[in-house]
């Protein structure tokens, strides 16, 4: 989790939205002024002890538990996800569908989230201890996997781009896993998550995906987001293989407190986009 602490003057009388990102190594939150369409805060912390104890303490210390928010969005980062078409999804069969591809641990529960733009459903696993804590802290909240904003924002951005039929690969990196989304002709062509130990693993899986799907090195662009550095050697090597490689910038749909220019915008690009 990248360390950042940016807080503007938050009007508690305004309609504000709270978003929280929970990953393997830390937690971040952002506060968004709905009427002004402005992101006013982005704060993060790293776990050093018991995850649930630290989540509780951080949320209480930051005054988030008792504050009034129009809505609360929780983004849970996990590589344990399965995507199915909405047309064939049955809520009562979510666990059995998930179990076709992944093992369900005894300390996990299965949740799902519908993606309206892609007409798909993401089935994902959440730690029971974290889920119980969230239910205790927030009587009402929306829970999403990290792939939700990646896919929904990616499809929207592709649709309104100058080349909506262009092949695009979106790569979002977290501390212990990353995900690859391939969009072709405005539709999801491929999605998968991968564990990694070094950035060379990321490079390997990207090139392998290009080869398996027959993607064009000249025409398919790659957009990075998440916890990947722009000067990483793997990225520099990738630029020799693929013509267009870049990192996401601030989402132009929002305004931002001026201090947002102090950190690389691709770190939390998709997380902030959950407000759409």
Protein Blocks (a to p, Z undefined) as FASTA:
>chain_A
ZZddddddddfkbccdddddddfkbccdddddfklopafbdcddddfbdfklmmmmmmmm
nommmpccfbdcdddddfbdcdddfklpcfklmmmmmmmmpccdfkbccdddddfklopa
cdddddfklmmmmmmmpmbdcdddfklmmmmmmmmmmmmmmblmbccddddddfkbccdd
ddeehiafbdcddddfbfklmmmmmmmmmmmnopafklmccddedjddfklfklmmmmmm
pmbdcdddddfkbccdfklmmpcfklmmmmmmmmZZ
